[in-house]
């Protein structure tokens, strides 16, 4: 099965280890992975800030970049959600609307792709310790991916997964929200860190690098001991 990887800005710039784990995992599961070099930002920061025209420029580039892909897979529920938003951005546009819909139909978040397309629930991963999982807002509420991460984590050998208290709460990142509303964002992430602390987990796992960057940064400042991992890293551990 041929997969085109959309790596996202945060992975490309800050967390290349997540990209490496994603590629290794997909290849181990039998996928032929390609990386279209013309990909850029999906346009979400501009779009969420009200710069629709600027976001459309990025969207058009991405539609063209992945037009011939069989499947598009990304280690980010948030960015996958943005691909699904393109058809709304181009509603009524005879040149772009249908092309945007076709891209959305073949775009998947990593765990969603593994469970729903590859039909795999146990990737043969092993990680000893206790973990808790943060559910990102975009991935669960907008993309609708809720069970796939837990299904895969439940089959990681030697890993105990503890329910995160108040897991439905946002971590306070929200892209530009954390910059524009910093005092509120700080209170939200402090609540999230406190919830992680209550579990006594060795690892905090999530499927969105934005959330992990926000929570992980705050945990480091507060001297917390739990290690922050993207779910791709966990599923690629042996």
Backbone bond lengths (Angstrom), bond angles and torsions (degrees), N, CA, C in turn:
res aa  C-N    CA-C-N  psi(-1)  N-CA   C-N-CA  omega(-1)  CA-C   N-CA-C  phi
1 X - - - 1.462 - - 1.526 109.41 -
2 X 1.325 116.94 131.01 1.458 121.67 -177.86 1.530 110.90 -93.22
3 X 1.326 114.70 129.50 1.458 121.87 -177.54 1.520 109.42 -125.94
4 X 1.318 116.33 130.88 1.461 121.42 172.75 1.527 107.86 -98.94
5 X 1.303 116.63 126.06 1.459 121.48 -174.81 1.522 111.26 -91.18
6 X 1.323 115.97 124.48 1.461 121.71 169.52 1.523 105.97 -101.45
7 X 1.318 117.31 111.46 1.452 121.06 -165.33 1.522 113.87 -88.84
8 X 1.326 119.08 -22.88 1.478 126.50 179.83 1.531 112.11 78.24
9 X 1.316 114.85 155.99 1.470 121.68 -177.65 1.526 112.26 -64.16
10 X 1.338 116.20 -45.97 1.460 119.52 -175.73 1.520 112.28 -64.60
11 X 1.327 116.33 -40.39 1.467 119.17 177.94 1.525 109.84 -66.17
12 X 1.316 116.16 -44.77 1.463 120.87 -177.82 1.527 111.66 -63.06
13 X 1.339 116.35 -38.17 1.462 120.80 -172.99 1.525 113.65 -92.61
14 X 1.331 116.43 -40.45 1.462 119.40 -171.46 1.530 115.20 -117.03
15 X 1.322 117.98 -30.21 1.459 120.02 -169.31 1.536 111.50 -130.42
16 X 1.325 114.99 60.25 1.459 119.96 -178.09 1.526 112.14 -62.57
17 X 1.326 116.19 -23.68 1.462 120.15 177.71 1.526 111.46 -61.27
18 X 1.327 116.74 -31.67 1.467 121.61 177.64 1.527 110.03 -69.40
19 X 1.319 116.72 -40.25 1.462 120.21 176.99 1.514 111.53 -63.63
20 X 1.318 116.52 -42.79 1.462 121.50 179.06 1.529 110.11 -62.19
21 X 1.325 117.12 -45.28 1.462 121.13 179.93 1.522 111.32 -63.56
22 X 1.332 116.50 -38.03 1.466 121.20 -180.00 1.523 110.95 -63.34
23 X 1.324 116.29 -47.33 1.468 120.74 179.88 1.527 110.69 -63.25
24 X 1.324 117.05 -47.49 1.472 120.60 -179.01 1.524 111.10 -61.27
25 X 1.329 116.61 -40.66 1.463 120.80 -179.62 1.523 110.91 -65.23
26 X 1.321 117.13 -48.63 1.463 120.85 -178.81 1.526 111.30 -62.74
27 X 1.331 117.25 -40.74 1.465 120.17 178.97 1.527 110.68 -66.42
28 X 1.319 116.79 -38.57 1.466 119.74 178.35 1.522 111.14 -65.29
29 X 1.342 117.10 -27.34 1.461 121.64 179.33 1.535 112.16 -88.32
30 X 1.321 116.09 7.39 1.459 120.11 173.18 1.513 116.50 97.07
31 X 1.322 117.59 12.23 1.464 120.78 -178.55 1.524 111.14 -94.17
32 X 1.317 115.14 146.39 1.463 122.26 171.92 1.519 107.07 -96.60
33 X 1.321 116.88 110.99 1.465 122.01 -170.76 1.525 111.22 -100.71
34 X 1.342 115.81 130.26 1.458 121.18 174.32 1.528 109.04 -119.93
35 X 1.323 115.19 157.93 1.465 120.76 -179.42 1.527 109.62 -129.13
36 X 1.330 117.86 95.65 1.466 120.41 178.63 1.530 110.51 -64.09
37 X 1.306 117.07 120.65 1.464 121.11 -172.74 1.526 113.56 -77.49
38 X 1.320 118.10 -9.59 1.467 119.57 179.82 1.529 112.48 -86.06
39 X 1.322 117.79 0.32 1.461 120.01 179.47 1.522 110.33 -68.78
40 X 1.323 114.51 146.78 1.467 122.15 178.43 1.528 107.40 -134.09
41 X 1.323 116.94 -160.64 1.462 121.27 174.07 1.523 109.44 -62.44
42 X 1.326 116.76 145.71 1.469 120.72 -179.63 1.521 112.75 -72.80
43 X 1.336 116.95 -11.38 1.462 120.92 178.16 1.516 114.50 95.80
44 X 1.328 116.82 1.46 1.459 119.31 -175.53 1.534 114.32 -61.76
45 X 1.339 120.28 -44.39 1.471 119.19 179.42 1.529 112.46 -57.31
46 X 1.330 116.68 -43.81 1.464 120.11 178.84 1.529 111.34 -66.74
47 X 1.328 115.88 -43.87 1.467 121.31 -177.85 1.521 111.57 -62.35
48 X 1.338 116.39 -45.50 1.462 120.33 -179.07 1.525 113.02 -70.31
49 X 1.327 115.77 -17.97 1.463 120.13 178.56 1.521 112.39 -94.15
50 X 1.341 116.52 2.01 1.452 120.46 176.22 1.513 115.41 94.96
51 X 1.339 117.01 6.04 1.465 120.48 -179.28 1.532 109.16 -95.30
52 X 1.321 114.78 72.40 1.469 120.94 -173.42 1.531 112.33 -63.89
53 X 1.309 117.44 -41.81 1.469 120.82 -177.49 1.524 110.60 -63.50
54 X 1.336 116.20 -42.73 1.463 120.43 179.15 1.528 110.65 -66.76
55 X 1.334 116.34 -38.60 1.466 120.53 179.39 1.522 111.25 -64.81
56 X 1.324 116.82 -34.78 1.463 120.43 179.70 1.522 111.95 -64.66
57 X 1.315 117.30 -32.59 1.467 120.28 178.22 1.530 109.86 -62.63
58 X 1.331 115.51 -45.08 1.464 119.78 178.27 1.526 110.54 -65.81
59 X 1.332 116.38 -41.35 1.466 121.16 -178.66 1.523 111.19 -61.88
60 X 1.307 117.36 -42.94 1.466 120.76 179.63 1.529 110.80 -62.34
61 X 1.320 115.72 -40.24 1.464 118.91 178.39 1.518 111.01 -62.99
62 X 1.331 116.17 -41.92 1.459 119.68 -178.26 1.532 111.93 -70.11
63 X 1.306 116.96 -37.33 1.469 120.54 176.99 1.525 109.96 -60.82
64 X 1.321 115.88 -44.14 1.456 120.17 178.83 1.530 111.70 -68.31
65 X 1.313 116.17 -39.51 1.467 121.32 -178.20 1.525 112.23 -60.56
66 X 1.330 116.15 -41.55 1.462 120.51 -174.40 1.532 113.51 -105.32
67 X 1.317 116.63 13.94 1.463 120.62 -175.10 1.530 112.74 -58.96
68 X 1.310 117.56 -36.85 1.467 120.70 -176.24 1.528 113.23 -96.31
69 X 1.316 117.04 5.61 1.464 120.64 -178.58 1.526 111.19 -71.25
70 X 1.326 115.67 145.67 1.462 120.40 174.42 1.528 109.58 -77.59
71 X 1.333 115.78 -48.24 1.462 123.06 173.41 1.518 108.14 -137.91
72 X 1.322 116.60 146.39 1.461 122.58 172.46 1.517 107.36 -114.29
73 X 1.318 116.69 124.70 1.462 121.41 -178.17 1.526 108.75 -124.48
74 X 1.333 116.08 138.10 1.459 121.06 179.76 1.519 110.89 -138.39
75 X 1.331 117.94 142.18 1.459 120.90 177.87 1.525 111.83 -83.16
76 X 1.325 116.19 44.09 1.460 121.34 -178.19 1.519 110.51 -155.41
77 X 1.320 116.14 113.97 1.459 119.70 176.13 1.511 111.85 -65.87
78 X 1.326 116.15 -32.26 1.458 120.72 -179.08 1.528 111.60 -65.95
79 X 1.328 116.71 -46.84 1.465 120.38 -179.16 1.530 111.59 -71.81
80 X 1.335 116.76 -34.30 1.465 119.51 174.49 1.525 110.06 -61.75
81 X 1.324 116.21 -38.66 1.469 121.13 177.67 1.521 110.87 -60.86
82 X 1.332 116.30 -38.70 1.461 119.85 -179.98 1.518 111.21 -63.70
83 X 1.330 117.33 -38.71 1.463 119.87 176.40 1.527 110.58 -59.94
84 X 1.320 116.87 -36.67 1.462 120.95 179.01 1.531 111.74 -73.22
85 X 1.312 116.61 -16.60 1.467 121.13 179.68 1.526 111.85 -83.32
86 X 1.336 116.62 -18.92 1.460 119.78 -175.74 1.525 113.28 -55.63
87 X 1.328 117.55 -40.46 1.469 119.40 -177.18 1.523 111.40 -62.89
88 X 1.344 116.85 -31.08 1.471 120.22 176.63 1.531 110.42 -72.87
89 X 1.325 116.03 -35.66 1.460 120.32 178.24 1.523 111.59 -62.88
90 X 1.342 115.70 -32.65 1.466 120.24 -175.40 1.530 112.83 -109.06
91 X 1.314 117.27 24.39 1.471 120.71 178.47 1.529 110.66 -55.64
92 X 1.323 115.49 125.38 1.459 119.95 178.91 1.511 114.72 87.25
93 X 1.318 117.02 -5.38 1.464 121.53 179.52 1.532 107.86 -87.98
94 X 1.310 117.29 109.86 1.474 121.38 -173.95 1.526 112.44 -66.19
95 X 1.314 117.20 -22.94 1.454 120.31 -178.23 1.527 112.50 -85.42
96 X 1.350 117.66 -31.60 1.454 120.04 -169.01 1.527 115.76 -117.76
97 X 1.314 119.55 -24.06 1.463 120.35 -172.77 1.527 112.59 -60.57
98 X 1.325 117.80 -50.55 1.466 120.38 -177.77 1.524 111.47 -66.80
99 X 1.315 117.08 -35.93 1.462 120.64 177.77 1.529 110.37 -65.25
100 X 1.336 116.40 -37.44 1.457 121.04 177.37 1.527 110.91 -66.56
101 X 1.329 117.07 -39.32 1.464 120.94 178.50 1.526 111.27 -64.29
102 X 1.322 116.12 -40.19 1.469 119.58 179.52 1.532 111.04 -65.15
103 X 1.328 116.80 -36.01 1.458 119.72 177.15 1.529 110.69 -65.94
104 X 1.320 116.09 -43.86 1.472 120.32 -179.85 1.522 111.38 -60.52
105 X 1.317 116.34 -39.91 1.466 121.33 -176.64 1.531 113.16 -64.44
106 X 1.318 117.25 -24.12 1.468 119.68 -177.56 1.530 112.89 -112.77
107 X 1.334 116.93 12.19 1.463 121.73 -179.77 1.519 111.19 -102.35
108 X 1.322 116.24 130.84 1.466 121.65 -176.90 1.527 111.43 -136.55
109 X 1.304 115.17 143.88 1.467 121.57 166.03 1.521 106.96 -70.51
110 X 1.319 118.09 151.32 1.462 123.21 -170.84 1.528 113.81 -53.17
111 X 1.331 118.18 -54.27 1.472 119.50 -176.81 1.524 111.17 -67.75
112 X 1.309 116.48 -33.94 1.470 121.73 176.20 1.523 110.17 -61.23
113 X 1.317 116.29 -43.12 1.464 121.17 179.75 1.527 111.08 -64.96
114 X 1.317 116.62 -44.54 1.465 120.31 -177.78 1.530 111.26 -62.39
115 X 1.326 116.15 -45.12 1.465 120.29 -175.88 1.527 112.33 -80.23
116 X 1.335 117.32 -46.27 1.471 120.54 -171.93 1.523 114.07 -86.15
117 X 1.324 117.57 -30.62 1.467 120.44 -177.60 1.532 111.03 -101.11
118 X 1.333 116.47 -52.69 1.461 119.29 179.47 1.527 112.46 -75.36
119 X 1.330 115.96 -17.99 1.480 121.86 -179.78 1.525 111.39 61.01
120 X 1.326 115.84 39.42 1.460 122.15 178.36 1.527 108.85 -113.63
121 X 1.318 116.35 131.36 1.465 120.74 178.12 1.527 112.69 -115.17
122 X 1.320 116.96 -13.34 1.461 121.75 177.81 1.520 108.02 -131.19
123 X 1.335 116.28 111.29 1.462 120.56 -176.12 1.530 111.92 -94.26
124 X 1.331 116.86 5.41 1.452 120.22 178.24 1.513 114.39 79.31
125 X 1.332 116.96 22.40 1.466 120.76 -178.58 1.526 111.17 -81.51
126 X 1.334 114.64 157.64 1.461 121.29 178.14 1.528 108.65 -143.56
127 X 1.320 116.55 127.93 1.474 121.45 176.95 1.523 108.29 -152.13
128 X 1.300 116.20 116.06 1.456 120.53 -176.04 1.522 110.99 -84.20
129 X 1.327 116.58 129.18 1.448 120.49 176.71 1.515 112.34 140.73
130 X 1.317 114.40 -171.77 1.462 122.24 -178.79 1.527 108.94 -112.49
131 X 1.323 116.30 133.46 1.463 120.51 -177.05 1.518 110.90 -130.77
132 X 1.315 114.66 158.66 1.456 120.68 169.01 1.518 107.44 -132.20
133 X 1.329 116.60 155.15 1.476 120.87 -171.52 1.518 111.15 -121.65
134 X 1.335 115.31 128.68 1.468 121.61 175.88 1.518 109.88 -94.09
135 X 1.319 117.06 123.35 1.469 122.05 178.00 1.524 109.69 -90.18
136 X 1.308 116.93 116.70 1.466 120.34 -178.43 1.531 110.89 -75.67
137 X 1.311 115.84 148.95 1.473 122.19 -174.84 1.525 112.33 -62.20
138 X 1.330 116.92 -51.76 1.470 120.12 -176.60 1.516 112.08 -61.87
139 X 1.331 115.66 -43.08 1.456 120.07 -175.83 1.529 111.61 -65.25
140 X 1.320 116.45 -42.08 1.464 119.36 -176.53 1.522 112.75 -85.67
141 X 1.314 117.82 -44.26 1.466 120.78 -171.17 1.523 113.36 -87.00
142 X 1.314 117.00 -32.34 1.466 119.58 -177.41 1.530 112.11 -102.98
143 X 1.326 117.00 -46.82 1.466 119.74 179.03 1.520 110.95 -78.64
144 X 1.326 117.27 -26.53 1.464 121.50 177.59 1.510 114.74 80.97
145 X 1.341 117.51 18.92 1.468 121.02 178.50 1.534 107.87 -93.60
146 X 1.322 115.76 107.51 1.465 120.63 -175.04 1.525 113.35 -120.21
147 X 1.322 117.72 -41.30 1.459 120.82 -171.64 1.526 114.03 -93.69
148 X 1.328 117.85 -29.92 1.463 120.91 -173.10 1.535 113.70 -54.53
149 X 1.338 119.54 -46.40 1.468 118.46 179.81 1.521 112.80 -61.02
150 X 1.319 116.94 -41.80 1.462 120.99 -178.57 1.529 111.19 -69.12
151 X 1.326 116.30 -36.09 1.463 120.51 177.35 1.522 110.31 -60.71
152 X 1.313 116.50 -46.31 1.462 121.03 -179.09 1.525 111.71 -69.49
153 X 1.332 117.24 -41.54 1.463 120.17 -179.88 1.519 112.01 -66.41
154 X 1.331 116.76 -32.14 1.467 120.10 -179.28 1.521 112.26 -65.13
155 X 1.334 116.17 -18.88 1.466 120.49 -179.26 1.527 113.21 -104.53
156 X 1.335 116.90 8.42 1.460 119.96 174.29 1.528 108.00 -78.89
157 X 1.293 116.37 119.34 1.469 121.75 -175.32 1.528 111.79 -64.93
158 X 1.320 115.71 136.83 1.467 125.48 177.46 1.524 113.49 70.42
159 X 1.320 117.49 9.36 1.463 120.50 178.70 1.524 110.42 -104.00
160 X 1.309 116.32 124.45 1.467 122.50 174.91 1.523 107.64 -100.11
161 X 1.327 117.03 123.95 1.465 121.34 -178.34 1.523 109.59 -106.01
162 X 1.324 115.64 120.15 1.461 123.12 -179.95 1.526 109.42 -101.26
163 X 1.329 116.50 134.46 1.465 121.16 178.11 1.532 110.16 -60.94
164 X 1.319 117.08 131.80 1.459 121.90 178.36 1.527 109.78 -81.90
165 X 1.332 119.03 122.14 1.473 120.56 177.93 1.527 111.20 -58.14
166 X 1.314 116.30 141.66 1.472 122.27 179.30 1.531 111.33 52.47
167 X 1.326 114.61 41.86 1.468 119.67 -175.03 1.521 113.26 -62.19
168 X 1.337 116.85 -21.78 1.460 120.24 -178.54 1.531 112.62 -74.14
169 X 1.323 117.31 -13.15 1.463 120.50 -176.89 1.525 111.81 -75.91
170 X 1.323 115.58 140.98 1.463 122.13 175.67 1.530 109.59 -66.08
171 X 1.335 115.92 149.58 1.467 120.31 179.47 1.520 112.14 -81.95
172 X 1.343 116.80 -9.52 1.456 119.86 178.65 1.509 115.07 96.82
173 X 1.344 117.00 2.09 1.463 118.95 -179.22 1.530 110.32 -75.34
174 X 1.318 116.83 -76.29 1.467 120.22 175.99 1.506 113.91 58.40
175 X 1.330 117.92 29.03 1.462 120.36 178.46 1.519 111.80 64.38
176 X 1.331 117.00 -116.72 1.468 121.05 -177.60 1.528 112.25 -70.31
177 X 1.340 118.10 -15.20 1.466 120.85 177.51 1.524 110.86 -57.79
178 X 1.328 116.73 -41.61 1.461 120.91 -177.15 1.528 112.32 -66.62
179 X 1.331 116.05 -20.68 1.465 121.07 177.79 1.524 110.67 -90.48
180 X 1.330 116.05 -44.17 1.462 120.36 -176.68 1.526 112.84 -76.97
181 X 1.323 116.29 -30.66 1.469 121.20 -176.92 1.535 109.58 -121.81
182 X 1.306 116.54 53.20 1.457 120.97 -170.73 1.528 114.43 -58.53
183 X 1.332 121.19 -44.02 1.474 119.46 -179.59 1.530 112.64 -62.15
184 X 1.331 116.47 -39.32 1.467 119.83 178.48 1.515 110.17 -69.42
185 X 1.332 116.71 -43.80 1.459 121.63 179.09 1.525 110.63 -58.90
186 X 1.327 116.65 -40.41 1.465 120.36 -179.24 1.524 111.22 -64.14
187 X 1.326 117.23 -40.94 1.461 119.90 178.06 1.527 111.16 -65.12
188 X 1.326 116.40 -38.74 1.464 120.38 -179.90 1.531 111.55 -66.04
189 X 1.326 116.47 -43.67 1.462 118.73 -179.07 1.523 111.04 -71.19
190 X 1.331 117.61 -30.91 1.464 120.29 175.95 1.532 110.50 -64.33
191 X 1.339 116.73 -38.14 1.465 120.33 175.94 1.524 110.70 -64.35
192 X 1.326 115.95 -39.60 1.465 120.17 179.72 1.532 110.50 -66.22
193 X 1.312 117.30 -42.36 1.463 121.18 178.55 1.528 110.49 -62.91
194 X 1.326 116.39 -40.33 1.459 120.33 178.13 1.524 111.06 -62.50
195 X 1.329 116.75 -36.97 1.463 120.96 178.03 1.523 110.81 -66.33
196 X 1.329 116.17 -41.57 1.471 120.48 177.15 1.518 109.91 -61.50
197 X 1.321 116.17 -43.16 1.463 121.28 -178.64 1.530 110.90 -60.60
198 X 1.327 117.52 -39.19 1.464 121.73 -178.78 1.521 112.57 -61.29
199 X 1.323 117.08 -30.42 1.468 119.93 -177.94 1.527 112.40 -75.13
200 X 1.318 116.72 -21.49 1.465 120.06 -175.42 1.517 112.55 68.41
201 X 1.323 116.97 24.00 1.459 121.65 -175.10 1.525 112.70 -72.36
202 X 1.330 114.52 147.19 1.468 121.01 172.08 1.519 111.23 -80.21
203 X 1.343 115.38 -27.13 1.463 120.80 -176.15 1.522 110.94 -133.07
204 X 1.322 115.26 139.06 1.466 121.33 166.54 1.516 106.51 -106.18
205 X 1.320 116.42 122.49 1.463 122.25 -176.88 1.523 109.75 -115.75
206 X 1.321 116.72 143.51 1.456 121.55 172.32 1.527 108.53 -153.16
207 X 1.325 116.12 173.93 1.461 120.81 -178.18 1.523 112.31 -113.59
208 X 1.330 117.02 8.30 1.460 120.71 178.49 1.519 110.04 -128.98
209 X 1.321 116.09 122.91 1.461 120.76 -175.74 1.523 113.06 -66.68
210 X 1.323 117.60 -28.96 1.459 120.10 177.90 1.517 111.10 -61.89
211 X 1.318 116.00 -46.93 1.464 121.25 177.83 1.520 110.53 -62.36
212 X 1.326 116.38 -44.47 1.458 120.27 -178.29 1.525 111.66 -65.32
213 X 1.327 117.12 -37.73 1.455 120.73 177.70 1.522 110.61 -63.82
214 X 1.327 116.11 -42.41 1.455 121.40 -178.55 1.526 111.56 -68.61
215 X 1.324 116.40 -52.26 1.463 120.21 -178.22 1.529 110.63 -68.51
216 X 1.331 116.35 -43.46 1.451 120.37 -179.35 1.518 112.70 -62.13
217 X 1.323 116.53 -40.31 1.458 120.37 178.25 1.516 111.81 -63.10
218 X 1.331 115.75 -41.54 1.468 119.52 179.30 1.527 111.09 -69.12
219 X 1.319 116.98 -39.18 1.459 120.76 178.66 1.526 111.07 -62.62
220 X 1.317 116.22 -39.46 1.467 120.07 178.88 1.523 110.73 -64.77
221 X 1.332 116.32 -42.27 1.462 120.24 179.58 1.521 111.62 -63.59
222 X 1.327 115.81 -34.07 1.460 120.75 -177.77 1.528 112.92 -89.19
223 X 1.324 116.61 -1.04 1.455 120.36 176.89 1.516 114.71 75.82
224 X 1.339 117.23 27.39 1.461 120.79 179.46 1.537 110.34 -74.70
225 X 1.313 115.72 150.49 1.466 119.98 -173.50 1.527 114.50 -94.53
226 X 1.329 117.96 -19.20 1.464 120.26 -177.07 1.527 110.91 -63.51
227 X 1.311 116.18 138.22 1.466 122.25 178.57 1.517 109.97 -87.59
228 X 1.316 116.76 137.59 1.462 122.62 -178.41 1.523 109.22 -95.13
229 X 1.343 116.42 126.93 1.467 121.41 -178.34 1.526 111.20 -134.87
230 X 1.322 115.46 139.17 1.461 119.57 169.33 1.526 107.66 -76.86
231 X 1.328 117.01 148.06 1.453 120.02 -176.32 1.541 112.64 -61.53
232 X 1.331 117.14 -26.36 1.461 120.16 176.19 1.517 110.99 -62.35
233 X 1.334 116.46 -38.73 1.457 121.36 179.47 1.523 110.63 -66.56
234 X 1.322 115.95 -39.43 1.469 121.01 179.13 1.520 110.49 -65.92
235 X 1.327 116.31 -47.88 1.458 120.73 -177.68 1.524 112.36 -68.97
236 X 1.318 116.61 -18.95 1.466 120.02 179.08 1.526 112.15 -94.39
237 X 1.321 116.68 -2.83 1.466 119.85 -179.57 1.519 109.86 -78.09
238 X 1.325 117.64 142.72 1.460 122.09 -176.79 1.520 110.46 -128.25
